[in-house]
Amino acid sequence: MLKLGLIGLGEVAQLIHLPILQRLGGLYQLAGAFDPSPSVARAITARWNIAKTFDSAEALIASPDIDAVLILSPDAYHGRHARAALSAGKHVLIEKPCCLAPNDLADLAKVAASHADRVAMVGYMRRFAPAFLEAKKRLPSKNDITYVRVRDVICEGPWYFRQTDGVVVPQGDIPEALLTEGRELRTSMLDAVLGADAPADIKTAYTVMTGLSSHSLAAMRDLLGSPQRVIAAEIKQGGTQITALFDYGNFTAIYECMIGDVVRFEAGFEINTRWNRIAFEYPTPYIRNLPMTLELQASTDDDNMVTRLGPFHRDPFEAELRAFHAAIVEGGENRTPPAESMADLALFADIVKAARR
């Protein structure tokens, strides 16, 4: 059983990871946690029977009672915490985005390569969904593909989880110096990528891409590889609407992203050849174990058939945590190492460049 430490006990830890880790008690022991809010740390470690509360991320990483670290800290700290954990001999699972800036990610990839006996995995959970993996098995030749549509048109998580659960939030007890440090670190990273004079909508869009879009665009790369170029891109609605066209040679892939207040979660793929179509959509992760289906359509001059596979009920986060455990204990494949995320940051930068032309 792996002794797991969590850095960060916020929304995603409380609503997603901890309930799943409790179900996976035969694989993981909740050995320790750190959160910069003492009130959140006390409440969540007690609720989920986490063995020990640490006073700092550094103390958790240094503890001999921890085998692996789940990094759920703010995005700007992911690289720092992952490098420290690997250097201390821990395995790491890093929530996406792996890092905000290429130099931070390059430093992490270098540390991961120098600690090759430790597993460093990025949490692209959509790539572990059973329906996605089934679609990947059935993917046609790229030469036969005629059209691809990738879509993230959603209402954000709080609307959903307010219906079903609550989140423990800090009671004004995060040290002001730490809040300031976090803001300054994030700003310095965004400035390094986009330029200090980048408009606010561009900075917002980059934040959306490293958060929401990273799921779909990393999955697109997993299925199709990286595009040859970004043909065009538009950023609207203050950065919360992103539309991009990707050149794959014989076909164009369209990416649509919009965060709004209409309650919907339309996140999925459609892949067409002349006579066939593969399509699937992800449900919101904030309601547990909603099913996914994979739709296969085959047409001819005289016939048309739609086959639905599933529903698949295994949660993608659970599949990801099982894969992380298997990579450590059984030598299973690590499909999402940090270095692989560099292609995502390059694609985000190309989208920004195309939008600013």
DRENDO-1510 file (C-alpha; in Angstrom, 1 decimal, always signed):
<recs>
REC; n; res; u; v; w
REC; 1; MET; +0.0; +0.0; +0.0 .
REC; 2; LEU; +1.4; +3.4; -1.0 .
REC; 3; LYS; +1.6; +6.0; +1.7 .
REC; 4; LEU; +0.3; +9.1; +0.0 .
REC; 5; GLY; +0.7; +12.8; +1.0 .
REC; 6; LEU; -1.5; +15.6; -0.4 .
REC; 7; ILE; -0.3; +19.1; -0.9 .
REC; 8; GLY; -3.4; +21.2; -1.2 .
REC; 9; LEU; -6.9; +20.4; +0.3 .
REC; 10; GLY; -9.1; +22.6; -1.8 .
REC; 11; GLU; -12.1; +22.1; -4.0 .
REC; 12; VAL; -10.6; +19.3; -6.3 .
REC; 13; ALA; -9.1; +17.4; -3.3 .
REC; 14; GLN; -12.3; +17.6; -1.3 .
REC; 15; LEU; -14.9; +16.8; -4.0 .
REC; 16; ILE; -12.9; +14.4; -6.3 .
REC; 17; HIS; -9.6; +13.0; -5.1 .
REC; 18; LEU; -10.4; +12.2; -1.4 .
REC; 19; PRO; -13.7; +10.3; -2.1 .
REC; 20; ILE; -11.9; +8.2; -4.7 .
REC; 21; LEU; -8.9; +7.6; -2.6 .
REC; 22; GLN; -11.1; +6.4; +0.2 .
REC; 23; ARG; -12.6; +3.8; -2.1 .
REC; 24; LEU; -9.1; +2.8; -3.2 .
REC; 25; GLY; -8.0; +2.0; +0.4 .
REC; 26; GLY; -6.4; -1.2; -0.7 .
REC; 27; LEU; -4.0; +0.8; -2.9 .
REC; 28; TYR; -3.4; +4.0; -1.0 .
REC; 29; GLN; -3.0; +5.0; +2.6 .
REC; 30; LEU; -3.8; +8.7; +3.3 .
REC; 31; ALA; -0.6; +9.3; +5.3 .
REC; 32; GLY; -0.4; +13.1; +5.4 .
REC; 33; ALA; -1.6; +16.4; +4.1 .
REC; 34; PHE; -0.7; +20.1; +4.0 .
REC; 35; ASP; -2.9; +23.1; +3.2 .
REC; 36; PRO; -1.8; +26.7; +3.8 .
REC; 37; SER; -5.2; +27.3; +5.6 .
REC; 38; PRO; -5.0; +25.7; +9.1 .
REC; 39; SER; -8.8; +25.7; +9.3 .
REC; 40; VAL; -9.1; +23.8; +6.0 .
REC; 41; ALA; -6.3; +21.4; +7.0 .
REC; 42; ARG; -8.0; +20.6; +10.4 .
REC; 43; ALA; -11.4; +20.1; +9.0 .
REC; 44; ILE; -10.4; +17.9; +6.0 .
REC; 45; THR; -7.8; +15.7; +7.7 .
REC; 46; ALA; -10.4; +14.9; +10.4 .
REC; 47; ARG; -13.2; +14.3; +7.9 .
REC; 48; TRP; -11.1; +11.9; +5.8 .
REC; 49; ASN; -9.1; +10.3; +8.5 .
REC; 50; ILE; -5.7; +11.5; +7.1 .
REC; 51; ALA; -3.0; +10.3; +9.4 .
REC; 52; LYS; -1.0; +13.5; +9.8 .
REC; 53; THR; -1.3; +17.2; +9.2 .
REC; 54; PHE; +2.0; +18.9; +8.2 .
REC; 55; ASP; +2.9; +22.5; +8.8 .
REC; 56; SER; +4.4; +23.0; +5.3 .
REC; 57; ALA; +4.7; +21.4; +2.0 .
REC; 58; GLU; +8.5; +21.0; +2.6 .
REC; 59; ALA; +7.9; +19.1; +5.8 .
REC; 60; LEU; +5.5; +16.7; +4.1 .
REC; 61; ILE; +7.9; +16.1; +1.2 .
REC; 62; ALA; +10.8; +15.4; +3.6 .
REC; 63; SER; +8.8; +13.0; +5.7 .
REC; 64; PRO; +9.9; +9.3; +5.6 .
REC; 65; ASP; +6.3; +8.4; +6.2 .
REC; 66; ILE; +5.4; +9.5; +2.6 .
REC; 67; ASP; +6.0; +7.4; -0.5 .
REC; 68; ALA; +4.2; +9.5; -3.1 .
REC; 69; VAL; +2.8; +13.0; -3.3 .
REC; 70; LEU; -0.3; +14.2; -5.0 .
REC; 71; ILE; +0.3; +17.9; -5.9 .
REC; 72; LEU; -2.9; +19.9; -5.7 .
REC; 73; SER; -1.3; +23.2; -4.9 .
REC; 74; PRO; -1.9; +26.4; -6.9 .
REC; 75; ASP; -0.7; +26.1; -10.5 .
REC; 76; ALA; +2.3; +28.3; -10.1 .
REC; 77; TYR; +3.7; +26.0; -7.4 .
REC; 78; HIS; +3.4; +22.7; -9.3 .
REC; 79; GLY; +6.9; +22.7; -10.7 .
REC; 80; ARG; +8.5; +23.8; -7.4 .
REC; 81; HIS; +6.7; +21.1; -5.3 .
REC; 82; ALA; +7.1; +18.4; -7.9 .
REC; 83; ARG; +10.9; +19.0; -8.2 .
REC; 84; ALA; +11.3; +19.0; -4.4 .
REC; 85; ALA; +9.3; +15.8; -4.1 .
REC; 86; LEU; +11.3; +14.0; -6.8 .
REC; 87; SER; +14.6; +15.1; -5.3 .
REC; 88; ALA; +13.4; +13.7; -1.9 .
REC; 89; GLY; +12.8; +10.3; -3.5 .
REC; 90; LYS; +9.0; +10.5; -3.8 .
REC; 91; HIS; +6.8; +9.6; -6.7 .
REC; 92; VAL; +4.5; +12.5; -7.8 .
REC; 93; LEU; +1.1; +12.9; -9.4 .
REC; 94; ILE; +0.7; +16.5; -10.5 .
REC; 95; GLU; -2.7; +18.0; -11.2 .
REC; 96; LYS; -2.9; +19.7; -14.5 .
REC; 97; PRO; -1.6; +22.1; -15.7 .
REC; 98; CYS; +1.8; +20.6; -14.9 .
REC; 99; CYS; +3.4; +24.0; -15.1 .
REC; 100; LEU; +2.4; +27.4; -16.3 .
REC; 101; ALA; +5.7; +28.4; -18.0 .
REC; 102; PRO; +8.0; +26.4; -20.3 .
REC; 103; ASN; +11.1; +27.2; -18.2 .
REC; 104; ASP; +9.5; +25.9; -15.1 .
REC; 105; LEU; +8.4; +22.8; -16.9 .
REC; 106; ALA; +11.8; +22.3; -18.5 .
REC; 107; ASP; +13.4; +22.4; -15.0 .
REC; 108; LEU; +10.9; +19.8; -13.8 .
REC; 109; ALA; +11.4; +17.5; -16.8 .
REC; 110; LYS; +15.2; +17.6; -16.2 .
REC; 111; VAL; +14.7; +16.6; -12.5 .
REC; 112; ALA; +12.3; +13.9; -13.5 .
REC; 113; ALA; +14.8; +12.5; -16.0 .
REC; 114; SER; +17.5; +12.5; -13.3 .
REC; 115; HIS; +15.2; +10.5; -11.0 .
REC; 116; ALA; +14.1; +7.9; -13.5 .
REC; 117; ASP; +13.4; +5.4; -10.8 .
REC; 118; ARG; +10.6; +7.7; -9.5 .
REC; 119; VAL; +7.2; +8.0; -11.3 .
REC; 120; ALA; +6.2; +11.6; -12.3 .
REC; 121; MET; +2.8; +11.7; -13.8 .
REC; 122; VAL; +0.6; +14.6; -14.9 .
REC; 123; GLY; -3.1; +14.4; -14.1 .
REC; 124; TYR; -4.8; +14.4; -17.5 .
REC; 125; MET; -7.6; +12.3; -16.2 .
REC; 126; ARG; -9.7; +12.6; -19.4 .
REC; 127; ARG; -7.0; +10.5; -21.2 .
REC; 128; PHE; -7.7; +7.7; -18.8 .
REC; 129; ALA; -11.5; +7.6; -19.3 .
REC; 130; PRO; -12.6; +4.2; -20.6 .
REC; 131; ALA; -14.6; +5.7; -23.5 .
REC; 132; PHE; -11.6; +7.7; -24.6 .
REC; 133; LEU; -9.3; +4.7; -24.5 .
REC; 134; GLU; -11.9; +2.7; -26.5 .
REC; 135; ALA; -12.1; +5.5; -29.1 .
REC; 136; LYS; -8.4; +5.5; -29.4 .
REC; 137; LYS; -8.4; +1.8; -30.2 .
REC; 138; ARG; -11.0; +2.4; -33.0 .
REC; 139; LEU; -9.4; +5.6; -34.4 .
REC; 140; PRO; -9.1; +5.6; -38.2 .
REC; 141; SER; -6.0; +6.3; -40.1 .
REC; 142; LYS; -5.2; +10.0; -40.1 .
REC; 143; ASN; -5.1; +9.9; -43.9 .
REC; 144; ASP; -8.8; +8.9; -43.8 .
REC; 145; ILE; -10.0; +11.6; -41.3 .
REC; 146; THR; -11.9; +14.4; -42.9 .
REC; 147; TYR; -13.1; +16.5; -39.9 .
REC; 148; VAL; -12.5; +16.8; -36.2 .
REC; 149; ARG; -14.4; +18.9; -33.7 .
REC; 150; VAL; -13.2; +19.3; -30.1 .
REC; 151; ARG; -15.5; +21.1; -27.7 .
REC; 152; ASP; -15.4; +22.7; -24.2 .
REC; 153; VAL; -18.6; +24.7; -23.7 .
REC; 154; ILE; -19.4; +24.5; -20.0 .
REC; 155; CYS; -20.8; +26.0; -16.9 .
REC; 156; GLU; -18.1; +25.9; -14.2 .
REC; 157; GLY; -18.1; +23.4; -11.3 .
REC; 158; PRO; -19.6; +25.4; -8.4 .
REC; 159; TRP; -23.1; +25.3; -9.9 .
REC; 160; TYR; -23.0; +21.5; -9.9 .
REC; 161; PHE; -21.4; +20.8; -6.6 .
REC; 162; ARG; -23.6; +23.3; -4.7 .
REC; 163; GLN; -26.4; +20.9; -5.5 .
REC; 164; THR; -24.7; +17.9; -4.0 .
REC; 165; ASP; -22.0; +18.8; -1.6 .
REC; 166; GLY; -20.1; +21.6; +0.2 .
REC; 167; VAL; -16.6; +22.8; +0.2 .
REC; 168; VAL; -14.6; +23.8; +3.2 .
REC; 169; VAL; -13.0; +27.2; +2.4 .
REC; 170; PRO; -10.3; +29.2; +4.3 .
REC; 171; GLN; -11.5; +31.3; +7.1 .
REC; 172; GLY; -9.1; +34.2; +6.4 .
REC; 173; ASP; -6.2; +32.3; +7.9 .
REC; 174; ILE; -3.8; +31.9; +4.9 .
REC; 175; PRO; -0.8; +34.1; +5.7 .
REC; 176; GLU; -0.9; +37.3; +3.7 .
REC; 177; ALA; +2.8; +36.9; +2.8 .
REC; 178; LEU; +2.0; +33.6; +1.2 .
REC; 179; LEU; -0.9; +35.0; -0.8 .
REC; 180; THR; +1.3; +37.8; -2.0 .
REC; 181; GLU; +4.1; +35.4; -3.0 .
REC; 182; GLY; +1.6; +33.3; -4.9 .
REC; 183; ARG; +0.2; +36.2; -6.8 .
REC; 184; GLU; +3.7; +37.5; -7.7 .
REC; 185; LEU; +4.9; +34.1; -8.8 .
REC; 186; ARG; +1.9; +33.5; -11.0 .
REC; 187; THR; +2.2; +37.0; -12.5 .
REC; 188; SER; +5.9; +36.6; -13.2 .
REC; 189; MET; +5.2; +33.3; -15.0 .
REC; 190; LEU; +2.4; +34.7; -17.1 .
REC; 191; ASP; +4.5; +37.8; -18.0 .
REC; 192; ALA; +7.4; +35.5; -19.0 .
REC; 193; VAL; +5.1; +33.6; -21.4 .
REC; 194; LEU; +2.9; +36.4; -22.7 .
REC; 195; GLY; +4.8; +39.6; -22.0 .
REC; 196; ALA; +4.1; +42.1; -19.2 .
REC; 197; ASP; +2.1; +44.3; -21.6 .
REC; 198; ALA; -0.3; +41.5; -22.7 .
REC; 199; PRO; -3.9; +42.5; -22.6 .
REC; 200; ALA; -6.1; +41.2; -19.8 .
REC; 201; ASP; -8.2; +39.0; -22.1 .
REC; 202; ILE; -5.0; +37.3; -23.4 .
REC; 203; LYS; -3.9; +36.5; -19.8 .
REC; 204; THR; -7.4; +35.2; -19.0 .
REC; 205; ALA; -7.4; +33.1; -22.1 .
REC; 206; TYR; -4.0; +31.6; -21.3 .
REC; 207; THR; -5.3; +30.8; -17.8 .
REC; 208; VAL; -8.4; +29.1; -19.4 .
REC; 209; MET; -6.2; +27.1; -21.7 .
REC; 210; THR; -3.8; +25.9; -18.9 .
REC; 211; GLY; -6.9; +24.9; -16.9 .
REC; 212; LEU; -9.9; +23.8; -18.9 .
REC; 213; SER; -8.4; +23.5; -22.4 .
REC; 214; SER; -5.4; +21.5; -21.3 .
REC; 215; HIS; -7.7; +18.5; -20.8 .
REC; 216; SER; -9.1; +18.5; -24.4 .
REC; 217; LEU; -6.0; +19.7; -26.2 .
REC; 218; ALA; -3.8; +17.1; -24.5 .
REC; 219; ALA; -6.4; +14.5; -25.4 .
REC; 220; MET; -6.4; +15.7; -29.0 .
REC; 221; ARG; -2.6; +15.3; -29.1 .
REC; 222; ASP; -3.0; +11.8; -27.7 .
REC; 223; LEU; -5.4; +10.8; -30.5 .
REC; 224; LEU; -4.0; +12.8; -33.4 .
REC; 225; GLY; -0.5; +14.1; -32.5 .
REC; 226; SER; +0.3; +17.8; -32.5 .
REC; 227; PRO; -1.1; +19.9; -35.3 .
REC; 228; GLN; +1.2; +21.2; -38.0 .
REC; 229; ARG; +0.2; +24.8; -37.2 .
REC; 230; VAL; -2.6; +26.9; -35.8 .
REC; 231; ILE; -4.4; +28.3; -38.8 .
REC; 232; ALA; -6.3; +30.9; -36.9 .
REC; 233; ALA; -7.6; +31.7; -33.5 .
REC; 234; GLU; -10.0; +34.2; -31.9 .
REC; 235; ILE; -10.3; +35.2; -28.2 .
REC; 236; LYS; -13.5; +36.9; -27.1 .
REC; 237; GLN; -15.7; +37.5; -24.0 .
REC; 238; GLY; -12.7; +38.7; -22.0 .
REC; 239; GLY; -10.8; +35.6; -22.6 .
REC; 240; THR; -13.4; +33.0; -21.7 .
REC; 241; GLN; -14.3; +32.2; -25.4 .
REC; 242; ILE; -11.6; +30.6; -27.5 .
REC; 243; THR; -11.9; +29.3; -31.0 .
REC; 244; ALA; -9.0; +27.8; -32.9 .
REC; 245; LEU; -8.4; +26.0; -36.2 .
REC; 246; PHE; -5.6; +23.4; -36.3 .
REC; 247; ASP; -3.9; +22.2; -39.5 .
REC; 248; TYR; -3.5; +18.4; -39.7 .
REC; 249; GLY; -2.6; +18.3; -43.3 .
REC; 250; ASN; -5.6; +16.6; -45.0 .
REC; 251; PHE; -8.1; +17.9; -42.4 .
REC; 252; THR; -8.8; +20.7; -40.0 .
REC; 253; ALA; -9.6; +20.3; -36.4 .
REC; 254; ILE; -11.8; +22.9; -34.8 .
REC; 255; TYR; -11.6; +23.7; -31.1 .
REC; 256; GLU; -14.4; +25.6; -29.4 .
REC; 257; CYS; -14.2; +26.8; -25.8 .
REC; 258; MET; -16.7; +28.8; -23.9 .
REC; 259; ILE; -17.2; +29.3; -20.1 .
REC; 260; GLY; -20.7; +30.7; -19.4 .
REC; 261; ASP; -23.6; +30.6; -17.0 .
REC; 262; VAL; -26.0; +28.4; -19.0 .
REC; 263; VAL; -26.0; +25.1; -17.1 .
REC; 264; ARG; -24.4; +22.7; -19.5 .
REC; 265; PHE; -21.2; +20.6; -19.8 .
REC; 266; GLU; -20.5; +19.9; -23.5 .
REC; 267; ALA; -16.9; +18.6; -23.5 .
REC; 268; GLY; -16.1; +16.0; -26.1 .
REC; 269; PHE; -14.8; +14.9; -29.5 .
REC; 270; GLU; -16.2; +14.2; -32.9 .
REC; 271; ILE; -14.0; +12.5; -35.5 .
REC; 272; ASN; -15.2; +11.9; -39.1 .
REC; 273; THR; -14.0; +10.0; -42.1 .
REC; 274; ARG; -16.0; +9.9; -45.3 .
REC; 275; TRP; -18.4; +7.2; -44.1 .
REC; 276; ASN; -17.8; +6.9; -40.4 .
REC; 277; ARG; -18.0; +8.9; -37.3 .
REC; 278; ILE; -16.7; +8.5; -33.7 .
REC; 279; ALA; -18.1; +10.8; -30.9 .
REC; 280; PHE; -18.0; +11.0; -27.2 .
REC; 281; GLU; -18.7; +13.5; -24.4 .
REC; 282; TYR; -17.3; +13.8; -20.9 .
REC; 283; PRO; -19.8; +14.6; -18.1 .
REC; 284; THR; -19.0; +17.1; -15.4 .
REC; 285; PRO; -16.5; +15.7; -12.9 .
REC; 286; TYR; -18.3; +17.4; -10.0 .
REC; 287; ILE; -21.1; +14.8; -9.9 .
REC; 288; ARG; -19.6; +11.4; -9.3 .
REC; 289; ASN; -19.7; +8.4; -11.7 .
REC; 290; LEU; -21.9; +9.9; -14.4 .
REC; 291; PRO; -21.7; +7.5; -17.3 .
REC; 292; MET; -20.0; +8.1; -20.7 .
REC; 293; THR; -20.9; +6.5; -24.0 .
REC; 294; LEU; -19.0; +6.1; -27.2 .
REC; 295; GLU; -21.0; +6.5; -30.4 .
REC; 296; LEU; -19.9; +4.9; -33.6 .
REC; 297; GLN; -21.7; +5.8; -36.8 .
REC; 298; ALA; -21.2; +3.9; -40.1 .
REC; 299; SER; -22.9; +5.0; -43.3 .
REC; 300; THR; -23.1; +3.7; -46.8 .
REC; 301; ASP; -25.0; +4.7; -50.0 .
REC; 302; ASP; -27.9; +2.5; -48.8 .
REC; 303; ASP; -27.6; +2.2; -45.0 .
REC; 304; ASN; -26.8; +4.0; -41.8 .
REC; 305; MET; -26.1; +2.5; -38.4 .
REC; 306; VAL; -25.3; +4.1; -35.0 .
REC; 307; THR; -23.8; +1.9; -32.3 .
REC; 308; ARG; -23.4; +3.0; -28.7 .
REC; 309; LEU; -20.8; +1.4; -26.5 .
REC; 310; GLY; -21.2; +1.7; -22.8 .
REC; 311; PRO; -22.3; +3.3; -20.7 .
REC; 312; PHE; -18.9; +3.4; -19.0 .
REC; 313; HIS; -19.2; +4.2; -15.3 .
REC; 314; ARG; -15.6; +4.0; -14.1 .
REC; 315; ASP; -14.5; +7.5; -13.1 .
REC; 316; PRO; -11.6; +8.9; -15.1 .
REC; 317; PHE; -9.9; +10.1; -11.9 .
REC; 318; GLU; -10.1; +6.6; -10.4 .
REC; 319; ALA; -8.6; +5.2; -13.6 .
REC; 320; GLU; -5.8; +7.7; -13.4 .
REC; 321; LEU; -5.1; +6.9; -9.7 .
REC; 322; ARG; -5.0; +3.2; -10.5 .
REC; 323; ALA; -2.6; +3.9; -13.4 .
REC; 324; PHE; -0.4; +5.9; -11.1 .
REC; 325; HIS; -0.3; +3.1; -8.6 .
REC; 326; ALA; +0.4; +0.5; -11.3 .
REC; 327; ALA; +3.3; +2.6; -12.7 .
REC; 328; ILE; +4.9; +2.7; -9.3 .
REC; 329; VAL; +4.2; -0.8; -8.0 .
REC; 330; GLU; +4.0; -2.9; -11.2 .
REC; 331; GLY; +6.2; -0.9; -13.6 .
REC; 332; GLY; +3.1; +0.0; -15.7 .
REC; 333; GLU; +3.2; +2.6; -18.4 .
REC; 334; ASN; +3.4; +6.2; -17.5 .
REC; 335; ARG; +1.5; +7.8; -20.4 .
REC; 336; THR; +1.6; +11.4; -19.1 .
REC; 337; PRO; +5.2; +12.3; -17.9 .
REC; 338; PRO; +6.0; +16.0; -17.4 .
REC; 339; ALA; +8.1; +16.4; -20.5 .
REC; 340; GLU; +5.1; +15.4; -22.6 .
REC; 341; SER; +3.3; +18.5; -21.4 .
REC; 342; MET; +5.7; +20.8; -23.2 .
REC; 343; ALA; +3.7; +20.3; -26.4 .
REC; 344; ASP; +0.6; +21.7; -24.6 .
REC; 345; LEU; +2.4; +24.9; -23.6 .
REC; 346; ALA; +3.8; +25.3; -27.1 .
REC; 347; LEU; +0.3; +24.9; -28.5 .
REC; 348; PHE; -1.2; +27.4; -26.1 .
REC; 349; ALA; +1.5; +29.9; -27.1 .
REC; 350; ASP; +0.7; +29.3; -30.8 .
REC; 351; ILE; -3.0; +29.9; -30.2 .
REC; 352; VAL; -2.2; +33.2; -28.4 .
REC; 353; LYS; +0.1; +34.2; -31.3 .
REC; 354; ALA; -2.6; +33.4; -33.9 .
REC; 355; ALA; -5.2; +35.4; -31.9 .
REC; 356; ARG; -2.9; +38.4; -31.7 .
REC; 357; ARG; -2.1; +38.5; -35.4 .
</recs>
